[in-house]
């Protein structure tokens, strides 16, 4: 009898625990989902901006080289005109 009562009490506890609230509410899950999507979107945007920055740095370096070439050419022309 004692064994049967123990089994019944354990089953009752498991049933009560199993029927209780299970983790986060739908509202919380929805908010987490939205935040996850926002974070993923921000990561994609960051990668795009990083690629753009690298491309622009390359263009800047090319333009700096061209400016230096033009300065040398200008200096040559100034010296040739004297």
N, C-alpha and C positions, 0 to 999 in steps of 0.2 A: 504494500500500500504506500509506504513512504517513497519507494522508487517511482511508482506511478505518479504520485503528487509532484515529485521533483521534475519528472519529464514534462508534466503538464505545465508547471511554472516556467520551465525553460522555453517551452513552445510558446507560451503566452508572451514572455519577454521578447522573443524573436519576432513574433507577430506584431507586437506594439512598436518595436524598433523599426521593423520593415514598413510599417504603415505611416511612420512619422514623416516629417519634412525631409526631402531628399536633396540636400545641397542647396544650390542657389535657385532663386526664383526666376521665372521666365523674364522678368524685367531686367534682372541682373545679367542673365545670359545674353539678352539682347544688347545691353549696354557693352558687355565685354566683346561681343561679336562686332559691334560698330567700331569699338576702339581698335580691335585687331585689324579690321579692314583699313582704318585710317592709318595705322602704323605701317601696314604693308604698302599702302599708297605713298606714304611719306618716304619709305625706303626706295621705291621705284623712282620717285621724283629726285631723291638725293643722288642716285646712280646716274640719272639723266643729266643732272646739273654738273656732276663730277666729270662726266664725259665731255660736256660742253666747255667746262673750265679748261680741261686738258687741250681741247682743240683750239680754244682761244689763246692759250699760252703759246702754242705752236705758231699760230698766226702772228702773235706779238713778236716772237723771236725772229721770224722771217722779216717782219717790217723793220725791226731794229738793225738787222743785217743790211737791209736795203738803204736805210737812213745812213749808215756808216759808209756804204759804197758811194752814195750821193755826196756826202761830206768830202770824201777823198777826191771825187771827180770835181767838185766845186773848188777845192784847194788847188788841184792841178790846173784848172782853168784860170784861176786867179794868178798863179805863178807864170803861166804861159802868156798872159796878157800884159805883163809888165815889161 
